[in-house]
Amino acid sequence: MLSNQIDVSFDNVRELLELSQQKLVIFDFWVEQHEPCQQILLVLEKIAGDYPQHLVLAKVNCDTEQQLAMQFGVRSLPTVLFIRNGQPVDGFAGVETEGQIRSRLDPYLPKPEDLLLQQAQPLLETQQWQQAYPLLKQALQLAPARVDARLQLAYCAASLGQTAQAEELIAPVMLADQDALYHQVKALIELAQQAAESPEIRALEQQLAADPANLQLKQQLAVQYQQVQRFADALALLFSILQQDLNFDDSKKLMLDMLAVLPKGDALAGEYRRKLYSLLY
């Protein structure tokens, strides 16, 4: 049995009621030989498995705990009670669908995007940008209006060198929401833009403009772009090389290495993986 799924008796019911001061406790009153009870129990076990840190499923077998069921005022089975701070806050008798039960739970449980943001927070604090990125991206997809999710994803993208993406993410942020994190993202973008215009890059760009068919110059410039995290420009150059000569120098390896360091779920990485695959196969 999962740690947040507990069989209830007179010995532990007080402990469970005290636990409801910290998290939601769902009391499910059921009996063995009753299909609706089994149906609801399976649904509640599934939901409890989704929220191991935020709710406890307290299962009361009324075949053996009849007196306990009477003390809770249970008159029919199945009966489900949501307990917070020692008091019922919602509940139902009979059968409800999983969707109906989850709707009842919405006011008392964190939303999926909140869970993703919670998972990403320690990764951001330890600068594990690649691991945090897909969590933050998924959170923003679930809740596009969440400014905090947008800014955290922009911060992560900027830290990974995805300057254009970070700019795009913060563009819709209104003045009232431009907090310290917003200005931190702006500063990261500006620093990246300054670094991206190094003398070495400008010189190679000028040489390539004068000799646009020179694959060696393209590769050298792509390496310089990579070093200042201009991944879109670097990948575009490497791909143009491979379109002309699939085996030119180290271009294929450089492109694969660059794709490997981009975070999981990154749109740029997905785009160029597909393009490279089309060339190779």
N, C-alpha and C positions, 0 to 999 in steps of 0.2 A: 504493500500500500504506500502511496506517496505520502511524504511527511505532512502535507497540508490536507490529508484526507483521514479522518479520525472516526472510529466507532465510539459512540457516546454511551455512557452509563452514568449511574448516580455518582460514581467515583470521580469522574472527570468533567461533569457538566458545569460545575462552578468555575473550574479552570478555563473552560471554553468561553463562558460568559465574560470572564475577566479579559480573555484574549480579544474579545470584541471591542475593547477600548482602543486597541491598536490597529485592527484590521477587520474587514467584514467577515462574519461567520455565517455560513448558510447551514441551517438545520434542515435536514431532509428526513421526514418521518415515512417509513416504508415497511413493507412486509415481504417475505420471501416469495410466496406463491401468488403473486399479483402482477400481471403483465404491465399495467400502467405504472406501478411503482418501479419496476425494473427499467422501464423506458426512461422515466425521469432521472433515475439514478445514473444511468449511462451518460445522459446529457450533462448532468451536473459534474460527474467525474471528468468528463472531457473539458469542461469549462475550468474546473479547478486546476487541471493540468496546465492550462494556458496562463494561469496567474498564481504560480507557486509562492510568490512573495507578498501577495496582496489579498488573498482570501483563504479561508479554511472551510472545507466541507465537513460538517459534523453529521454523521450518518446514525440515525436512531432506528434500530430494528425493533419495531413495535411488537413483534412476536415475543421478544424477551424483555422489552422495556415498556410494558403497557402503562405502568404507573407514571413513568416519566412523560409519556405522551399525554396522559391525562392532565398532568401538572402544567403542560404547555397549552392545554385547551384544544388539543387536536380532536376533531370530530369525524374527519373522513381521511382517506388515504388515496393517493399520496398527498401530503401537505408539506409545503416548503416555506420556511421563515428566514428572512434576512435580518440578522442581528448586528446592530452597531451600538457601541457604548452601553451594552447590556439591555438594549430595548429593541423590539421589532420595528423595522423601518419600511418593510415591504414583505410580500409573500403571496402565495396562491395555493389553492387546493385543486386537485385534478391534474390534467395533462396540459402542458403548454409546449409550443415548439421551441427549438433551440434559439431561433431568432427572437421570439417573445421574451425568453428568459434573459438573453443578452441585453435586450432593450431595457429590461427592469434593472439590470446590473449597471448600466451606463453611468448613473449618477454617483455610484459608489466605488468605481474602479478607474484606474488610469486608462486613458485611450491608447490604442496601439502606437500612435506617434510619440506619446509621452514615454512609453517603454523604450522605444528606439533612441530617443534623446537621452534617456537615463543610461542606456548601454554605451552611448557614444561619449558621454561626459568624461569618464576616466581615461578614455583613449585620447581625447583632446588634451587633457591635462598632462599626459605623458608623451605628447607629440607623436602619437601613432596615427598619422594622418591617413594612411592608406586603409587602415582597419576602420577608422571612424567614418570615412567618406561614404561607403555604401549604406551605412545605417542612417546617416543624415539625409542622404538622397531619398531613401525610402520614406523617411519621416515627412519630408517636404511633399513628396508625391501623395501621401495620405492626407496631408493638411496644407494645401497650397497657400492658405491665408495666414499661416503661422509665421510671423516675422522672426521669432526667435529661431525657428528651424531654418529659415532662409539665411539669416545672418551666420549661424553656426556652419552651415554648408559653405557659404561664401568664404568664411574664415579658413575652413579646411581646404577649399579649392585654392585659395591664394597661397596658403602654406605649401601646397603641392606644386606651385608654379603655374596653376591654371588661371592666369591673370584675366584673360578674356571672359572666362566663365564666371569668375568672381565679380567682375564688373557688371555682367548681365544680371547676376543674382541680386546685387544691391541696387540696381537702377530703379526698381519700383518702390523702394523703401521711402516712405513719406518722412518729412522733416521731424514730426513728432516721435518717430521711432528710430531716429538716428542717434543711438546711444553710444556708449564707449566702445562696444564691440564693432559697431558700424564704422567708427573712425579708425579703429585698429585695422579693419579690412582695407579701408581706403589707404592707410599708410603702407600696408604691405603691397598693394597694387602699385602705388607710386614708386616705391623702392625697386620693385621688379621692373617697372618701365624704365627707370633710370639705368639700371644694370644692363638692360637689354640693348642699350645703344652704346656699347663699348667701342673704342677705336678699332679693335681687331675686327669686330663685326662690320663696322662701316667700311673698312678697307676691303674686306672680302665681298661685300655687297657691290661695291664699285667695280671690283675686278670681274665679278660675275656678270654685271650689267654690260661690261665691255666684251665678255666672252661667254655668252649664255649657254653654249653647248659643252662647256668644260665640266665634265662629270667630277673631276677631282676637286675643283673649286666648290661645286655643289656639296660634296661630302664634307669638306672642311668647314663650310659655312653651317651645315647641319649640325656638326659637332659643337660649334660655337653657340648656336641657338640652344642646343640641349643644355649646355653648361649654364646658361642664364634662364633655363626653364621655359624657353619659347617652344614648347613641344609641338604645337600645331604647325609652326613654320618649319621646324626640323623634320617632322614626319612628311610634310608636303614635298620637301626637297629630296628626301631619301626615296620616297615613292616614285618621284619623277626619274630618279636615277635608275631604279629597278625596272621601270617601264621601258627604258632604253636598253639596259644591260642587266639582266637578272643576277649575274655573277660578278658585278663590278666590285672589286676590292672588298672592303668590309661592310658595304652598305646594307646588305641583308641582315648581318649580325647586329649592326648598329640599330636597325629598325626594330628587330625582335627584342633587343635589350631595352630599348626605349619603351616599347609596348608593355614589357614585363614590369616596369616600375610605375606605370600609371595605375591608379586605384581600380579595384573591382567595380564594375558598373559605370566606368567613365565613358561618356559618349564618344569622345575622340578616339580612345583606344578601340572601341567596338567598330567604329567606322574604318579605321586603317587595318584592323585585323581582317575585316571582310575584303577590303581592297587587295591586301597581300595574298589572301587565300585565292582570290580570283586570278591573280598572276601565277601563283604556284600550281594551281590545279585547273 
